[in-house]
Amino acid sequence: MATYDVIVIGSGFGGSVAACRLAEKGMKVLVLERGRRWDPKDYPREPGDAWFYDVDAPHRKHGWIDFRIFPDMAVAQGAGVGGGSLIYANIVVKAPKHIFTQGWPEEITFAELDPHYDEVGRMMALHELPDNQLTERFRLMKEGAEALDYGDRFHKLPLAVTFDKDYHFGLEDRFDEKHAKPFVNAQGQPQRTCIHLGNCDIGCDVKAKNTLDLNYIAQAETHGAEVRPLHVVRTIAPHEGGYRVHFDRIAGGRIVPG
């Protein structure tokens, strides 16, 4: 039975940051992720592709989205290495100071979290949409805000996307991947710049979206963390001063006990 200093369950925003920072401190870290490790060639695009993750039968359906429907809301969760960063809309916004004035433990304050917001922004390489790439939707929303006298509240948001300032919509075949400039990010991962394909929530074909597998998870692995996709945790139980984690593996269309 393998032992670890830390076992992190899930590789989304919480799990990836924890795995990264603990591995940097020299701890032996294992990350168990229920979904697969996605590559652009495997992204779902056609009706019959692997779109959905079925928690009741993950060996049969371990696709891109875990979609939950409730009486008053529906929730779409990412399923894969990178968790929710795979399907969210790239926006990374610092919570305003007034949010922390009530409802939080006194130890959690804006002043305490402020430098960590900045560090997350650095790790996820935040950028704003360049002025020469403003979309028609952006312009329409700006005009609407100004017409309602909310123009002073309308502004760009920081995005976990890498843009090329030389790109513009006047290019011939503007959505052709030849316009996506290759680069290597700070964690040594190959990516390319945004060409506005509009696939941010279903898998960026050129890896312009700075998902967690390309930064926090990559850095965790550089420091020795082990990431196991298609591992479904079933139970956690105290064991000899620590914990024993029981999981199933998804392999060959079957559930294999861990």
C-alpha positions as CSV (number, residue, x, y, z in Angstrom):
1,M,0.0,0.0,0.0
2,A,1.5,3.3,-1.1
3,T,1.7,6.1,1.4
4,Y,1.8,9.9,0.9
5,D,2.1,13.0,3.0
6,V,-0.9,14.4,1.4
7,I,-3.7,13.0,-0.9
8,V,-5.6,15.7,-2.7
9,I,-9.0,14.7,-4.0
10,G,-9.9,16.6,-7.2
11,S,-7.8,18.8,-9.3
12,G,-10.0,21.9,-9.6
13,F,-9.2,25.4,-8.2
14,G,-8.9,24.2,-4.6
15,G,-7.1,20.9,-5.2
16,S,-4.6,22.2,-7.8
17,V,-3.5,25.1,-5.6
18,A,-3.2,22.8,-2.6
19,A,-1.2,20.2,-4.5
20,C,1.1,22.8,-6.0
21,R,2.0,24.6,-2.8
22,L,2.4,21.4,-0.7
23,A,4.6,19.8,-3.4
24,E,6.7,23.0,-3.4
25,K,7.2,22.5,0.3
26,G,8.7,19.1,-0.3
27,M,5.7,17.0,0.6
28,K,4.9,13.7,-1.2
29,V,1.6,14.6,-2.9
30,L,-0.9,12.4,-4.7
31,V,-3.8,14.0,-6.7
32,L,-6.8,11.7,-7.4
33,E,-9.0,13.0,-10.2
34,R,-12.2,11.3,-11.3
35,G,-12.1,12.6,-14.9
36,R,-9.7,12.1,-17.7
37,R,-6.6,14.1,-18.7
38,W,-7.8,16.0,-21.7
39,D,-5.9,16.8,-24.9
40,P,-7.2,19.0,-27.7
41,K,-7.5,16.1,-30.1
42,D,-9.9,14.5,-27.7
43,Y,-12.2,17.5,-27.0
44,P,-15.9,16.7,-27.6
45,R,-17.2,18.4,-30.8
46,E,-19.7,16.0,-32.4
47,P,-23.0,14.8,-30.9
48,G,-21.7,11.4,-30.2
49,D,-18.5,12.5,-28.5
50,A,-17.7,12.3,-24.8
51,W,-19.7,15.3,-23.6
52,F,-21.1,14.0,-20.2
53,Y,-19.8,12.5,-17.0
54,D,-22.2,10.1,-15.3
55,V,-21.4,9.8,-11.6
56,D,-23.5,6.6,-11.4
57,A,-21.6,5.0,-14.3
58,P,-18.3,6.8,-14.8
59,H,-16.8,3.7,-16.6
60,R,-19.4,4.2,-19.4
61,K,-19.5,8.0,-19.4
62,H,-16.5,10.0,-18.3
63,G,-16.8,13.0,-20.5
64,W,-16.3,16.7,-20.3
65,I,-19.3,18.0,-18.2
66,D,-20.9,16.7,-15.0
67,F,-24.3,18.3,-15.5
68,R,-26.6,18.3,-12.4
69,I,-30.3,19.4,-12.7
70,F,-32.1,20.6,-9.5
71,P,-35.6,22.0,-9.0
72,D,-34.5,25.7,-9.1
73,M,-31.1,25.5,-10.8
74,A,-28.7,23.5,-13.0
75,V,-25.0,23.2,-12.4
76,A,-22.3,22.3,-14.9
77,Q,-19.1,21.0,-13.4
78,G,-15.9,20.2,-15.1
79,A,-14.7,16.6,-15.1
80,G,-11.0,16.2,-15.8
81,V,-7.6,17.3,-14.7
82,G,-8.1,21.0,-14.1
83,G,-11.6,20.7,-12.8
84,G,-13.8,23.7,-13.2
85,S,-11.1,25.6,-15.0
86,L,-11.9,23.5,-18.0
87,I,-15.4,24.9,-18.4
88,Y,-15.5,28.3,-16.7
89,A,-15.6,31.5,-18.6
90,N,-12.0,32.5,-18.0
91,I,-12.9,35.4,-15.6
92,V,-10.7,35.9,-12.5
93,V,-12.1,38.8,-10.4
94,K,-10.8,40.0,-7.1
95,A,-13.6,40.1,-4.5
96,P,-14.3,43.7,-3.4
97,K,-13.4,44.7,0.1
98,H,-16.9,45.2,1.3
99,I,-17.7,41.5,0.7
100,F,-15.7,40.6,3.8
101,T,-17.5,43.0,6.2
102,Q,-20.0,40.3,7.4
103,G,-20.6,36.6,7.2
104,W,-17.0,35.5,7.3
105,P,-14.8,34.3,10.2
106,E,-12.7,37.2,11.5
107,E,-9.5,35.5,10.3
108,I,-10.7,35.8,6.7
109,T,-10.2,39.4,5.6
110,F,-9.6,41.3,2.4
111,A,-6.2,42.4,3.7
112,E,-5.3,38.7,4.4
113,L,-6.4,37.5,1.0
114,D,-5.4,40.5,-1.2
115,P,-1.8,39.3,-1.9
116,H,-3.0,35.8,-2.7
117,Y,-5.4,37.2,-5.3
118,D,-2.4,38.8,-6.9
119,E,-0.4,35.6,-6.8
120,V,-3.3,33.7,-8.4
121,G,-3.4,36.4,-11.1
122,R,0.3,35.9,-11.8
123,M,0.1,32.1,-11.9
124,M,-2.9,32.1,-14.2
125,A,-1.3,34.8,-16.4
126,L,-4.3,37.2,-16.5
127,H,-4.8,39.6,-19.4
128,E,-7.5,41.9,-20.6
129,L,-9.0,41.7,-24.1
130,P,-6.9,44.0,-26.3
131,D,-8.6,47.1,-27.7
132,N,-8.1,45.9,-31.3
133,Q,-10.0,42.7,-30.5
134,L,-13.2,44.0,-29.0
135,T,-16.1,41.9,-30.1
136,E,-19.4,43.1,-31.4
137,R,-21.0,41.7,-28.2
138,F,-18.6,43.9,-26.1
139,R,-19.6,47.0,-28.1
140,L,-23.3,46.3,-27.8
141,M,-23.1,45.8,-24.1
142,K,-21.0,48.9,-23.7
143,E,-23.6,50.9,-25.6
144,G,-26.4,49.4,-23.5
145,A,-24.6,50.3,-20.3
146,E,-24.1,53.9,-21.4
147,A,-27.7,54.2,-22.6
148,L,-28.8,53.2,-19.0
149,D,-26.3,55.7,-17.5
150,Y,-24.1,52.8,-16.2
151,G,-21.2,53.6,-18.5
152,D,-18.9,54.3,-15.5
153,R,-19.5,50.7,-14.3
154,F,-18.7,49.1,-17.6
155,H,-15.1,47.8,-17.9
156,K,-13.1,44.9,-19.1
157,L,-12.5,41.9,-16.8
158,P,-9.3,40.1,-16.3
159,L,-9.2,36.8,-18.2
160,A,-7.1,33.7,-17.9
161,V,-6.4,33.9,-21.6
162,T,-3.2,34.8,-23.5
163,F,-3.8,37.2,-26.4
164,D,-1.6,38.3,-29.3
165,K,-1.8,42.1,-29.6
166,D,-0.9,41.8,-33.3
167,Y,-4.0,39.6,-34.0
168,H,-7.0,41.4,-35.5
169,F,-10.3,40.5,-37.1
170,G,-9.2,41.8,-40.5
171,L,-6.9,38.8,-41.0
172,E,-7.7,36.4,-43.9
173,D,-9.1,33.2,-42.4
174,R,-9.0,34.8,-39.0
175,F,-10.0,31.7,-37.2
176,D,-7.3,29.6,-38.8
177,E,-4.9,28.1,-36.2
178,K,-2.0,29.4,-38.2
179,H,-2.6,32.8,-36.5
180,A,-2.2,31.3,-33.0
181,K,1.3,32.1,-32.0
182,P,3.1,29.3,-30.1
183,F,4.8,30.1,-26.7
184,V,6.0,28.3,-23.6
185,N,4.4,29.4,-20.4
186,A,6.1,30.1,-17.1
187,Q,5.5,26.4,-16.0
188,G,7.1,25.1,-19.2
189,Q,3.9,24.1,-20.9
190,P,3.4,24.7,-24.7
191,Q,0.5,27.0,-25.5
192,R,-0.7,29.3,-28.3
193,T,-2.4,32.6,-28.4
194,C,-6.1,33.3,-28.7
195,I,-7.7,33.4,-32.1
196,H,-11.3,33.9,-30.8
197,L,-12.6,30.4,-31.7
198,G,-15.3,30.7,-29.0
199,N,-14.7,27.3,-27.5
200,C,-13.5,28.5,-24.1
201,D,-16.1,26.4,-22.2
202,I,-15.7,23.2,-24.3
203,G,-12.0,23.1,-24.7
204,C,-9.7,25.7,-26.2
205,D,-8.3,24.1,-29.4
206,V,-5.1,26.2,-29.3
207,K,-4.6,26.2,-25.5
208,A,-4.8,29.9,-25.2
209,K,-7.0,29.4,-22.1
210,N,-4.8,29.2,-19.0
211,T,-6.4,26.2,-17.4
212,L,-5.1,24.7,-14.1
213,D,-3.5,21.7,-15.8
214,L,-1.2,24.2,-17.6
215,N,0.0,26.1,-14.5
216,Y,-0.8,24.9,-10.9
217,I,-1.0,21.2,-11.8
218,A,2.1,21.5,-14.0
219,Q,4.1,23.2,-11.3
220,A,3.0,20.6,-8.8
221,E,4.2,17.8,-11.0
222,T,7.5,19.6,-11.5
223,H,7.9,19.4,-7.8
224,G,7.1,15.7,-7.7
225,A,3.4,15.5,-7.2
226,E,1.7,12.5,-8.8
227,V,-1.6,13.1,-10.7
228,R,-3.8,10.1,-11.4
229,P,-6.8,10.7,-13.7
230,L,-9.8,8.4,-13.9
231,H,-9.6,7.6,-10.2
232,V,-12.9,7.8,-8.3
233,V,-12.6,8.2,-4.6
234,R,-15.2,6.2,-2.6
235,T,-14.3,6.5,1.1
236,I,-11.9,8.1,3.5
237,A,-11.3,6.4,6.9
238,P,-8.9,7.0,9.8
239,H,-6.0,4.6,9.8
240,E,-3.0,4.4,12.2
241,G,-2.8,8.1,12.8
242,G,-3.5,9.1,9.3
243,Y,-6.2,8.2,6.7
244,R,-6.8,5.5,4.2
245,V,-8.4,6.5,0.9
246,H,-10.3,3.9,-1.0
247,F,-10.8,4.5,-4.7
248,D,-11.8,2.8,-8.0
249,R,-10.0,3.1,-11.2
250,I,-11.7,3.5,-14.6
251,A,-9.9,1.3,-17.1
252,G,-10.9,-0.4,-20.3
253,G,-14.5,0.5,-19.9
254,R,-14.6,-1.1,-16.5
255,I,-14.5,0.0,-12.8
256,V,-11.4,-1.6,-11.2
257,P,-11.1,-1.5,-7.4
258,G,-8.0,0.4,-6.3
